[in-house]
Amino acid sequence: MRDFITFHIKKSFRIINRKLLLGAVNAMLTDDGKFIASTIGKNHMKEIFELAYEYDKNVKAPEWFSRGFILENGKEQLDEFFSDVTMFYHNNNLLIPD
């Protein structure tokens, strides 16, 4: 399983390298092979950055948090290379009781 590989490809090369990576993965898979990818959504850690911003107005979420290979666009990117793409949502919100 890849651990945010497609998400963290450097911004200046993200489109070309991500497409090369996905094409290479597709070429290496056997007919019954599976590629499992996970990623975050555009609002990942949103509350943390909002809280930090209350104390320091210079704190902002990095741009790469909402671009690249994310939940909102990952399936579309995978559809270019794989014939059977299924997206599963895993609800794993961290809830801290009062």
N, C-alpha and C positions, 0 to 999 in steps of 0.2 A: 504494500500500500504506500502510496506516496504521501508525504507529509507536507502539504502546502508548497510543493515544488512549483506547480504552475502559477500559484499566487505570487510567489516571491521572485519571479524572473525580473531582472532589472527593467525599469521603466523605458529606458532608451532603446532596449531591444525586445520589449515584451511581446509585441505582435509577431515579429519574425521568429523569435526563439520559441515562443509558446506553440506556434504552428509547427515548427520543426520538431519540437518535443512530442506533440500529440501525433504527428505523422509517423515519427519513429516508433512510438509506443504501439500504434495501430499495426505497423509493419511487423513488429516483433511478436504480437499476440498470435497464438494458435487459433484455429477456427472456433474452439470452445473456450478460449481465454477470456478473462475478465480484467478490466481496468477499473479500479475503484479509486475515486477521487473525493476529497472532502475540502470544504472551504468555509469561509465565513460570509456573512451578509454585510451589506453596506452600513448597517447600524451597529456592527460589532463594537462593543465597549463604549457605545455612545454616552451612556450615563456617566462613565468614569471621566470622559473628556469634558462633559458639561460641568461636573463637579469641580474638576481641576480648573476650569475656566472661571468659575466663581471666585477663585483665589488668585488666579494669575491670568489676566486677559490675553497674554501671549500664548497660552496653551491652546493648541488646536489639534484635532485629529489629523494624522498624516494623510496626504492625498491618496496614497496607495491603499488606504483602508476602504475606499469606495470605488476603486477602479481595478482593472486587471481581470483576474479570474475569481469572480465572487458568486455567491448564491444566485443573485439576480441575473447573471449572464453566463454562468458556467455551462448549463445544459446546451445553450445555443452554440457555444464554442465547441463542445464535445460532439454535437450533432454533425459538424463538418467532417469528422474523422471516423466516427463509429456509427454503425447502422442501428444499434439498439441501445438507446440511452434512457435510463430510468433515474428519476430523481426521487430520493427519499429525504424527508425532513426528520431530523432527530431533535426532539424537544428536550433540551438539557439545560434549561435556564437555572441559574444559581439563585436560589431564594434564601435570603437571610432573615430569619424571624426577628421581630423587635426585641 
